[in-house]
Each structure stands twice: as C-alpha cells, then as structure tokens.
C-alpha cells in the first residue's frame, strides 16, 4: 500500500513527467492549466545564441527570488514545477556558475512584460530551451542582447577571457605573458603570417573575392608545442587586433549543438579565433557522428570572419574527409619532435649558467624527446635542488634528473610494460650501475 508521500510524488511525476525531462509540447500543456490567461506559449530554442549562458545564469548565485539585469527586472512566479536553482560549486562571474528552472516574470523599463519558463529537457539539459508567453521576437532579442551585455565579463587590456563552449568555465590568459614557443623557424613564421594576414587584412579578402574564413590543423605527437602555440596566438590576436577566442571543451556529452555554438562565435562583423583541440576524439568519444561533424564543418563554408584551429595528436584517427579537403582544413602543419639544434636552444635558455659542454651533452642524451619531456627535465632538476635546500640547480641535480627521465622515457615507449622487472632501477630510479649520465659530472671536473 502506497504512503501518502509516495502517492503525491507519483502524481507529480505523472503530471510533469519528472525524472525523464520534459518535451516542449508537454511543458506547454502543463503551463496551459496553471496559466490559462496565456493564449499560447512560444518555444525559445537558444541554439548557438551567444546569450544562452547569460540567460541560463541571469538569476545570479544563491537562491534569489527577484533581481535586475540591465534595464530588466525579474521575479519568480509560483509554479508547481518548482523554482529551483543549481550551483556548480564555483564562485566566479555570475554568468559562469548557476542555472535555474521554474517560472519568472520579466519586466522592461517601458513596462513590457512576459513570462519565461526554464525546465529540464528530455535530454536532461537546462538552459538551452525556454517557453515564453510572448511572440514578440524583437522584444526577446532586445532582452537577450541586454542580458548578455551586462553579464559578459568586462574586457581588460592585460587579460583575455577565452569563451569556453561546453560544460567547463571560461579561462583567462595574461596578454603580455612571455611564453617562448620552440618550433622550427620556418614552421612558426608560416603560421604567424597566415594568422596575421587573416585578421589584419579582411578587406583584401573581399576585394580579391576570397572567402574570409580559414581552417588550420596542427598535428603531432603530444608535447610538441601545439597547445603552447595556440596560447601564444590567442594573446597575439587579442593584443594586435582585439579578436576574441572561443574554445570547444570536448567531452563525452559534446553534441552537434556544441559544435554549432562554437561556429556561431565568429561572424563577418566580428571575426574570431575558434579552437578545437583533439579533433580525432569528436567522432570516437562524443555524442557526435561522422556525418554530423562533416555537416557542421561544411556549414561553415557560408560563414565569414572565422579562423578555426584544430589539433590532432594522432592524425591517423582523423577522418581523411576532414584532413584531405582544403574547404574544411585549408592548411595542415605537422609539429615535429625537436631536433638537436632546437633542443640545444631550449636547454641553454632553461638551464641558465650551465656550461656549453653540459648543454651539448644533455642535447645529445635527449634525442627524440618532446618539449614536454625537456620541460619536465628542468622541473625535476629544480625540485631535486629544492630538496637539497638550494636555490639553484647544480650538476648533480641535472645528472639525477636526466637519469630519472631517461628511464621514464624508455619505459614509456613500451607502455611501461617492463617497469616491474627486477633488472630495472628501484625506488625513484636511482640506478646502481654506472651509466652515461656519470659522464656529466666528469665533463665539469
């Protein structure tokens, strides 16, 4: 026999289809019973609208029953669906944190008013779709633009805010931070030139009847500098051209709406840099299908002002239809493992005060190492120096770090399959046998 509480819960679930989300038709039928004065409800699908995130969190942090955003006042209206706020456990800018469900009444400065209903959709998402009590589309557009204008983070000369599409918060980069990118000079200059021509000469594209949209693909094994160069480009285009960057955070829940939202972050009137990392995972580890990815990329042919940069660690996993068609990715660059000259330059910059003989020795011993491994070599040597209570790295710290990382590099090539063997070094990798790193100490004796 059901208890009264269970019976009430079942009635609510039956009425509102709670637990499975709502379709807009079912939601409109429910609202028609509670708000009979509204003759018809309009489904407002936010789609790739830039204001989607702002409206989703316009009620602010915490439990607020009324408030003001720009020229618009809002207040919660009682509704049997419930008036619930959601918090993401972050304390950041209001438009990044919360979302809400329930009914609110929005009133403008000139007395215009409408009801706005937020609910959990059938796909369990919140804030991508609303029901509104007005069919005045210009009114809704004015409202959305005003909310976005007041909740968007302010632009700072020394900070660039990267707009993240997906379920992660935006992030900031310091514009004037000097992050040296170690790449072959010809490769680096080619990419910089392509980016500068795109954002610095938009009128020339029109005069020469060339579509003002480009697609670049960076390929190469992890740790070769793809992400580092992208960070550098984000700072560069913001500092030189005032261009904003949008970034797609790829997760298992990424779908066609997310990809479409990314592509709508740039336009002819407002060119933008769009970043899509690990493109090989789009068709393998998300809700997207191959046909959806190709369709969205083909759809951008009609858009102007967009420079898309994608990365791939394993280009063999990328659909050839993406890589070998210039209309999707016009240029493809492979980021190589640094050669000896590039390694020598990096080591000389990072190990200040170390004699040239040691620099050359390290460069010889780190063949096939990526920049990520070289960076970790310096970090490990520095941590060993700190352990010894020193503020500068000595030869012994570099020697020990080289030994540790070389063992890790060798093991990594076989997937660390032999790491358990007794013949290997134990503990932190301090080998008992003499190896070539002992020559490092001898080189400065």
C-alpha positions in Angstrom: 0.0 0.0 0.0 1.4 3.4 -1.0 2.1 6.0 1.6 0.6 9.5 1.1 4.1 10.9 0.3 4.7 8.2 -2.4 1.2 8.8 -3.9 1.8 12.6 -4.1 5.2 12.0 -5.7 3.7 9.7 -8.2 1.0 12.3 -9.1 3.7 15.0 -9.6 5.8 12.6 -11.8 2.7 11.8 -13.8 1.7 15.4 -14.2 5.2 16.8 -15.1 7.0 13.7 -16.3 9.7 14.4 -13.6 12.7 12.2 -13.8 12.6 11.9 -17.6 12.7 15.6 -18.5 10.1 17.5 -20.5 9.4 17.9 -24.1 8.3 21.5 -25.0 4.8 20.2 -26.0 4.2 18.5 -22.7 5.6 21.6 -20.8 3.2 23.9 -22.7 0.3 21.6 -21.9 1.1 21.7 -18.2 1.6 25.5 -18.3 -1.8 26.0 -20.0 -3.5 24.6 -17.0 -1.7 26.8 -14.5 -1.6 30.0 -16.6 -4.9 29.9 -18.5 -4.5 33.7 -19.3 -1.7 32.9 -21.7 -3.2 32.0 -25.0 -0.1 30.4 -26.5 3.4 29.6 -25.5 6.4 30.1 -27.7 9.4 27.7 -27.6 12.6 29.7 -27.5 15.4 27.4 -28.6 18.7 29.2 -27.7 20.7 27.0 -30.1 24.1 28.7 -30.7 22.9 32.1 -29.3 25.8 33.9 -27.5 23.3 34.9 -24.8 22.5 31.3 -23.9 24.9 31.1 -21.0 24.0 34.6 -19.7 20.2 33.9 -19.6 20.9 30.4 -18.1 22.5 32.1 -15.1 20.9 35.5 -15.0 19.2 34.8 -11.6 22.7 35.0 -10.0 24.4 32.9 -7.4 22.3 31.6 -4.5 18.6 31.5 -4.0 17.2 34.8 -5.3 13.5 35.5 -5.9 13.9 38.8 -7.7 16.6 40.9 -9.2 17.6 43.2 -12.0 19.8 42.7 -15.1 20.4 45.9 -17.1 17.1 47.5 -17.9 15.1 44.4 -17.0 13.6 43.4 -13.6 12.7 39.8 -12.9 10.8 38.0 -10.2 9.9 34.4 -9.6 6.3 33.3 -10.1 4.9 30.4 -8.1 4.7 27.2 -10.2 4.0 23.6 -9.3 7.0 22.5 -11.4 9.2 24.1 -8.7 11.5 27.1 -8.6 15.0 25.6 -8.3 18.5 27.0 -8.6 21.6 25.0 -9.4 25.1 25.8 -8.3 28.3 24.4 -9.8 30.3 24.7 -6.6 32.3 27.6 -8.1 32.4 31.3 -7.0 33.2 33.1 -10.2 31.5 35.6 -12.5 27.7 35.1 -12.2 27.2 34.1 -15.9 29.6 31.1 -15.4 28.1 29.5 -12.4 24.4 28.8 -11.8 21.4 27.8 -13.9 17.8 27.7 -12.9 14.4 26.1 -13.5 10.9 27.4 -12.9 8.9 30.4 -13.9 9.9 34.1 -13.8 8.2 37.3 -14.9 10.5 39.7 -16.8 9.6 43.4 -17.0 11.3 46.0 -19.1 11.9 49.7 -18.4 9.0 50.7 -20.6 6.6 48.3 -18.9 6.8 45.4 -21.4 6.4 42.1 -19.6 6.5 38.4 -20.4 6.8 35.1 -18.6 9.9 33.0 -19.0 9.9 29.3 -18.1 13.0 27.2 -17.7 12.8 23.4 -17.4 14.8 20.2 -17.7 14.6 19.0 -21.3 14.1 15.4 -22.3 17.8 15.1 -22.9 18.4 16.3 -19.3 19.9 19.7 -20.3 18.9 23.0 -18.7 19.0 26.5 -20.3 19.1 25.6 -23.9 15.3 25.9 -24.4 12.6 28.1 -22.8 8.9 28.7 -23.0 7.8 32.3 -23.3 4.4 33.9 -23.1 5.1 36.4 -25.9 5.5 36.1 -29.7 7.3 39.5 -29.9 10.6 38.3 -31.3 12.2 41.7 -31.4 11.4 42.1 -27.7 13.1 38.8 -26.9 16.1 39.7 -29.0 16.5 43.0 -27.2 16.2 41.2 -23.8 18.8 38.6 -24.7 21.3 41.1 -26.0 20.9 43.3 -22.9 21.4 40.4 -20.5 24.5 39.3 -22.4 25.9 42.8 -22.4 25.5 43.1 -18.6 26.7 39.6 -17.6 29.6 39.2 -20.1 32.9 39.7 -18.3 34.5 43.1 -19.0 37.4 43.3 -21.4 40.7 44.1 -19.9 43.8 45.3 -21.7 46.0 42.8 -19.9 43.6 39.8 -19.7 42.0 37.9 -22.5 39.0 35.8 -21.5 38.6 32.7 -23.6 34.9 31.8 -24.1 34.6 28.0 -23.5 31.8 26.2 -25.2 30.6 23.2 -23.3 30.4 22.4 -19.6 33.6 24.0 -18.4 34.2 27.6 -17.2 35.8 30.2 -19.2 39.5 30.8 -18.6 41.9 33.8 -18.7 45.3 34.4 -20.2 47.6 37.2 -19.4 48.1 39.1 -22.6 51.7 40.2 -22.1 52.9 37.0 -20.6 56.1 35.9 -22.5 55.8 32.3 -23.4 58.5 31.3 -25.8 57.4 28.8 -28.4 60.2 26.4 -29.5 59.4 25.4 -33.1 61.3 25.3 -36.3 61.6 28.9 -37.5 60.1 28.2 -41.0 57.0 26.5 -39.5 56.5 29.1 -36.8 56.8 32.0 -39.3 54.4 30.4 -41.8 51.7 30.0 -39.2 52.1 33.5 -37.7 52.0 35.0 -41.3 48.8 33.1 -42.1 47.1 34.4 -38.9 48.2 38.0 -39.3 47.1 38.1 -42.9 43.6 36.8 -41.9 42.9 39.2 -39.1 45.0 42.1 -40.4 43.6 42.3 -43.9 39.9 41.4 -44.0 39.2 44.0 -46.8 41.6 42.3 -49.1 39.7 39.1 -48.9 36.6 40.8 -50.1 38.4 42.7 -52.9 40.0 39.5 -54.2 36.7 37.6 -53.8 38.3 35.1 -51.3 36.0 33.7 -48.5 37.1 35.3 -45.3 37.3 32.0 -43.4 40.1 29.6 -42.8 40.7 26.2 -41.2 44.1 25.2 -39.8 45.0 21.8 -38.4 48.0 21.2 -36.1 49.2 17.6 -35.9 52.0 15.9 -34.0 52.6 13.7 -31.0 51.7 15.1 -27.6 54.2 17.6 -26.1 55.5 19.1 -29.4 54.1 22.6 -28.8 50.6 22.7 -30.4 48.8 24.0 -27.3 51.6 26.3 -26.4 51.5 27.9 -29.9 47.7 28.3 -29.6 48.0 30.1 -26.3 50.5 32.4 -28.0 48.2 33.0 -30.9 45.3 33.8 -28.6 47.3 36.5 -26.9 48.6 37.8 -30.2 45.3 38.3 -32.0 43.7 39.9 -28.9 46.6 42.3 -28.4 47.1 43.2 -32.1 43.5 43.0 -33.5 41.2 42.9 -30.5 39.9 39.5 -31.6 38.2 37.2 -29.1 38.7 33.4 -28.9 36.2 30.7 -28.3 37.2 27.2 -27.3 35.2 23.9 -27.6 35.7 21.7 -24.5 35.3 18.2 -25.9 33.7 15.7 -23.5 31.6 12.6 -23.9 28.5 14.8 -23.9 29.6 17.1 -26.7 27.0 17.2 -29.4 26.1 19.0 -32.7 24.6 21.9 -30.7 28.0 22.5 -29.0 29.8 22.4 -32.4 27.3 24.7 -33.9 27.5 27.1 -31.0 31.3 27.3 -31.5 30.9 28.2 -35.2 28.5 31.0 -34.3 31.0 32.7 -32.2 32.5 34.4 -35.2 30.9 36.5 -38.0 31.8 38.9 -40.8 31.2 41.8 -38.5 33.1 40.3 -35.6 35.9 37.9 -36.7 37.0 35.4 -34.2 39.5 32.7 -33.4 37.9 29.3 -32.8 39.9 26.5 -31.2 39.0 22.8 -31.3 41.6 20.5 -29.7 41.9 16.8 -30.1 39.6 16.7 -33.1 40.2 12.9 -33.5 38.0 12.4 -30.4 35.0 14.1 -31.9 33.7 11.1 -33.8 35.0 8.5 -31.4 34.4 9.8 -27.8 31.4 12.2 -28.1 27.7 12.1 -29.0 28.6 13.3 -32.5 28.6 11.1 -35.5 30.9 11.4 -38.5 28.1 12.8 -40.7 27.2 15.4 -38.1 30.8 16.6 -37.9 31.2 16.8 -41.6 27.9 18.6 -42.0 28.8 21.2 -39.4 32.2 21.8 -41.0 30.6 22.1 -44.4 28.1 24.5 -43.0 30.8 26.9 -42.0 31.6 27.5 -45.7 28.8 30.1 -45.7 30.3 31.9 -42.7 32.8 34.7 -42.8 35.3 36.0 -40.2 36.1 32.6 -38.7 39.6 31.2 -38.3 39.3 27.7 -36.9 42.4 26.0 -35.5 42.1 22.3 -34.6 44.7 19.9 -33.2 45.2 16.2 -33.5 47.8 14.1 -31.6 47.1 11.1 -33.9 46.2 12.2 -37.4 45.7 8.5 -38.4 42.5 8.6 -36.3 41.2 11.7 -38.1 38.8 11.1 -40.9 40.5 11.6 -44.3 37.5 13.6 -45.4 38.5 16.2 -42.8 42.2 16.3 -43.4 42.4 16.0 -47.2 39.8 18.6 -48.2 41.0 22.2 -48.2 37.5 23.6 -47.8 37.4 22.1 -44.3 41.1 22.5 -43.3 43.0 24.6 -45.7 46.4 24.1 -44.2 47.8 21.2 -42.2 51.1 21.5 -40.3 52.9 18.7 -38.5 54.8 19.7 -35.4 58.0 17.6 -35.3 59.9 16.3 -32.3 62.6 18.9 -31.7 65.9 18.3 -33.4 69.3 18.8 -31.7 69.5 22.5 -32.6 66.1 23.2 -31.1 66.9 21.1 -28.0 70.2 22.9 -27.6 68.4 26.3 -27.7 65.8 25.3 -25.2 68.3 23.7 -22.8 70.5 26.8 -23.0 67.6 29.1 -22.2 66.2 26.9 -19.4 69.5 25.9 -17.6 71.0 29.4 -17.2 74.6 29.4 -16.1 75.3 25.8 -17.2 78.4 25.4 -19.3 78.1 24.8 -23.0 79.6 21.4 -22.7 76.9 20.3 -20.4 74.2 21.8 -22.7 75.6 19.9 -25.6 75.7 16.7 -23.6 72.1 17.0 -22.5 71.0 17.7 -26.1 72.8 14.5 -27.2 71.2 12.4 -24.5 67.6 13.7 -25.2 67.2 12.6 -28.8 63.6 12.0 -29.7 62.4 13.8 -26.6 59.4 16.2 -26.9 59.4 19.7 -25.5 57.1 18.4 -22.7 59.9 15.9 -21.6 62.6 18.6 -21.8 60.4 20.9 -19.6 59.9 18.1 -17.1 63.7 17.6 -17.1 64.2 21.1 -15.9 61.3 20.9 -13.3 62.7 17.6 -11.9 66.2 19.1 -11.6 64.8 22.2 -9.9 62.8 20.0 -7.4 65.8 18.0 -6.6 67.7 21.2 -5.8 64.9 22.4 -3.6 65.0 19.1 -1.8 68.7 19.7 -1.0 67.8 23.2 0.3 69.4 25.0 -2.6 68.0 27.8 -4.8 69.9 26.9 -7.9 70.4 23.6 -9.8 73.8 22.0 -9.7 75.4 19.4 -12.0 74.4 16.6 -9.7 70.7 17.6 -9.9 70.8 17.8 -13.7 72.5 14.4 -13.8 70.0 12.8 -11.5 67.0 14.3 -13.3 68.4 13.1 -16.7 68.7 9.6 -15.3 65.2 9.6 -13.9 63.5 11.0 -17.0 65.5 8.8 -19.4 64.3 5.7 -17.6 60.7 7.0 -17.8 61.1 7.8 -21.5 62.4 4.4 -22.3 59.7 2.7 -20.3 57.0 4.9 -21.9 58.0 3.6 -25.4 56.9 0.1 -24.3 53.9 1.3 -22.3 55.9 0.8 -19.1 55.5 -3.0 -19.7 58.9 -3.7 -18.3 58.8 -1.4 -15.3 58.2 -4.3 -12.9 61.3 -6.2 -13.9 63.9 -6.6 -11.2 66.7 -5.6 -13.6 65.2 -2.1 -13.7 66.2 0.7 -11.2 64.2 0.7 -8.0 62.8 3.4 -5.8 62.9 6.7 -7.6 65.0 5.3 -10.5 68.5 5.7 -9.0 70.4 3.0 -10.9 73.1 1.1 -9.2 75.1 0.6 -12.3 77.1 3.4 -13.9 75.5 4.9 -17.0 76.3 7.6 -19.4 74.9 10.3 -17.1 78.0 9.8 -14.9 80.0 11.4 -17.8 78.1 14.6 -17.0 79.9 15.0 -13.7 83.2 14.2 -15.4 82.7 16.8 -18.0 82.9 19.6 -15.4 85.6 18.0 -13.2 
